[in-house]
């Protein structure tokens, strides 16, 4: 039974603090038998209060939360180790394989044996109540993106390690490996369960001797001050601003999965949400098993959006386009490579005066077809002096277009979906299939290109 001092302390603690203490206690004792009275004691509340407040704040009954966390840990072992199901059943607090398998299938959806080779992963991570944000999206948005949550990361200090690479591909995994090895050099990190969270973010670096350099900063939360690795200067201490983030869990490989994860957040979820891009950094969180990254959490910085981008009908004059085009599965990469090669040659010969505005277009709604195409190019008026003999040439005829002025939401698929829906439900205008849609990009000197670029999306209507 608690002392009077403990009960008084419990009275002064908020419900969030009490339940978070319970969650932390559960996390530290997942592989042990747990008594609800011990959890309640740690939270400075009664068992009856624990039942009520835990469910109210997490949405999970406390016993069900424990089972889901144990099954998540077991699923991680099943996928990444050679431990037998019987061993995992015992470590998860079950007295028999059959009872463990029954609970595992109920929560995960398949048997433990089937999960080992399944093409999906199950993850139920510890809840951090101080990060949770309750917001309302319409039902359609929630159903389309059930795996995207918006949370708030609190301002904090982190220890950082900057990894510099000559190539961009795979540098995140290499940076994590180096940091893991540096932390693993210390005996105190072995055999323990440090509550470290390891994040990463891309860093723009200047070229060195004409060669490109790529940077990736690994950020480590909860690394204690005064430890040997901090004194040696291996890591620097930096403030972390925190902020609102849209979060999505993904598998850590192959690289295409990571890129698709970002595209889904930026191109599809964001334009249809009640949020817009925030000014705080993009980050990725690494979830590892014995030093090998198995999953990642993608954190897209967001802030509340107070107005939706309007769609208007505008009239455009005749324009000529100089462009590169790719086809099939590698259409985007092919078109971009061709335009970059032209731009490099034109820069070397000093022929970039009056180069027009950059535009992009692709075969909307047909990405898995052999007929899929992607186009990158430059738009120019007749008065522009543009020498582009190595590019294709055509004209965008004058006419009316539905226009939406937006931020650069990745592939713009979410913006395009909204515009096509607007056209389909409009009694005055309809889609003009004889002309091509395009997105025109606008930048200015000194701007943050990734965050501040304005894009005007034009869809031809009649």
Secondary structure, DSSP 8 states (H G I E B T S, - for coil): ---HHHHHHHHHS-HHHHHHHHHHHHHHTTTS---HHHHHHHHTS-HHHHHHHHHHHHSS-HHHHHHHHHHHHHHHHHHHS---HHHHHHHTT-SSHHHHHHHHHHHHSS-HHHHTT-SS--------GGGB------HHHHHHTTTEEEEEE--EEEEEEEEEES--TTHHHHHHHHHHHHHHTSGGGTTS----EEEEEEEE---BTTB--EEEEEEEET--TT-HHHHTTSSEEEEE--EEEEEEEEES-SHHHHHHHHHIIIIIIHHHSSEEE-SS--EEEEEEETTEEEEEEEEEEEEE--S---EEEEEE--EEEEEEEEEGGGHHHHHHHHHHHHHHHHHHTT--TT--EEEEEE-TT-TTSTT-EEEEEEEE-TTS----TTSEEEEE--EEEEEEEEE--TT-HHHHHHHHHHHHT-SS--B-TTS--EEEEE--TT--HHHH-EEEEEEEB-
